[in-house]
């Protein structure tokens, strides 16, 4: 399955765009997605944390993706 991923903050710089597509096997978990992203974009490993939101909600890494969700990468945020 191919999914579209929204990138925010520094992840947008790493993937060089606001959105990108990636191919996943059926039944891929968020943890597996993150590992694939770390392999494809090694700079992501340097982030203190990387949260994944599915359909506008943060999810745990064991959540299984169906390919129909809106997936977003949320890097650490700072400011004041």
Secondary structure, DSSP 4 states (H G I P E B T S, - for coil): -EEEEEE-THHHHHHTSSEEEEE--TT-BHHHHHHHHHHH-GGGGGSS-EEEEETTEE--TTPBP-S-S-EEEEE-----
